[in-house]
Amino acid sequence: MTTTVPRVFAFHEFAGVAEAVADHVVHAQNLALSKEPYSLKNTGGSNSTPANSSSLNVPGSNGTGNAPVSRQSSSRSIGHSHSAAASGLRGPSSSKLKKIKEKQFKIALSGGSLIQVLHEGLLKRQDVLWGKWDIYFADERLVPFESSESNFGNTKRKILDLIDTRTYGTPRVYHINESLINDPQECADDYEKELIKGFAGRDSVKLPMFDLFLLGCAPDGHIASLFPNFSENLRENLAWVVPVTNAPSGPSNRISLTIPVICHSHQVTFVVEGATKAPVVKTIMERPEKGLPSSIVNEGAAGRVAWFVDDDALTDVQVTKKKYKFLVNTDASQISPSPPVPE
Ligand SMILES: O=C1O[C@H](COP(=O)(O)O)[C@@H](O)[C@H](O)[C@H]1O
């Protein structure tokens, strides 16, 4: 492994992380909805692009062949037309609005602490075109959605249920099939079919390509539900989604999108905060040869990776810190107070 240094944006406090991450997400949204072909120009980062999806194979339900996809989508999409102009989005001219209508912003969300960051950063903004979002999950813990450990459940309670959908539209949300939580392999295969339907379209593709893949990183080094030393999962290069059993922390049964899927995204962004994360961040940044999952992604998606980290998580970490420059031109009057979180 070569030493690849990602962009690391440092922040004095949590609130700063939340606002910067929101700006970064909205910028990715605007790029995805307005640019054809997709370009990373002006993102403040590298202009390298993901590997080309020239191969026309999709993984089958077992991750090894071409399987027919027949199950109806489990996504919830309550159609709601939404005007970009009314939303406060700035930038796209009227000639581009037709294109915008046809496109969706495809984002993968992790669970854990990221959800609170997005809650604080995104809900108060008026330029989030929620109705144009296709939301997938980087991983899921196989627990009922009502559990406080469910990534989809928490996202629903802390973000999705709080969106003013009459104004901003309703995102399409692609979550696991809750009836399969007792069968990790079946659940992973089923979620992979969801991805194939969402990304393969009429043709088929080698890998899905998210506009933005948001990741956290736990103190033990796991990202999504890819754990250090689970080498079979970390090396998986056919399946898009893998089952995880015997996870060493949190719920033991999970499913996770794989490293090739993560690395194929247009942008991969880590959001990490808190002093408990400092040791693992140090290892990731200073000892990439240890092969922690984040280091694999730093290398595999080199030039498209950004880290948003608070100072506590960067304690004693030798890395070049950058100051985040806000990219979306939003004046303060467009930001409304965050809605209350239901108990
Ligand atoms: O178990 C999980 O943990 C990771 C990291 O969570 P954090 O709270 O330490 O940020 C999370 O990204 C993943 O989605 C989740 O299932």
PDBQT file of the ligand as one rigid body, heavy atoms in Angstrom, charges set to zero:
ROOT
HETATM    1  O1  LIG A 401     -21.973   0.340  13.733  1.00  0.00    +0.000 OA
HETATM    2  C1  LIG A 401     -21.834   1.349  13.083  1.00  0.00    +0.000 C 
HETATM    3  O2  LIG A 401     -20.809   2.211  13.400  1.00  0.00    +0.000 OA
HETATM    4  C2  LIG A 401     -20.244   3.059  12.415  1.00  0.00    +0.000 C 
HETATM    5  C3  LIG A 401     -19.490   4.153  13.168  1.00  0.00    +0.000 C 
HETATM    6  O3  LIG A 401     -20.409   4.787  14.016  1.00  0.00    +0.000 OA
HETATM    7  P1  LIG A 401     -20.013   6.061  14.910  1.00  0.00    +0.000 P 
HETATM    8  O4  LIG A 401     -21.199   6.282  15.811  1.00  0.00    +0.000 OA
HETATM    9  O5  LIG A 401     -18.771   5.712  15.663  1.00  0.00    +0.000 OA
HETATM   10  O6  LIG A 401     -19.808   7.193  13.974  1.00  0.00    +0.000 OA
HETATM   11  C4  LIG A 401     -21.311   3.623  11.518  1.00  0.00    +0.000 C 
HETATM   12  O7  LIG A 401     -20.731   4.412  10.503  1.00  0.00    +0.000 OA
HETATM   13  C5  LIG A 401     -22.118   2.465  10.930  1.00  0.00    +0.000 C 
HETATM   14  O8  LIG A 401     -23.087   2.922  10.018  1.00  0.00    +0.000 OA
HETATM   15  C6  LIG A 401     -22.795   1.751  12.061  1.00  0.00    +0.000 C 
HETATM   16  O9  LIG A 401     -23.583   0.668  11.623  1.00  0.00    +0.000 OA
ENDROOT
TORSDOF 0
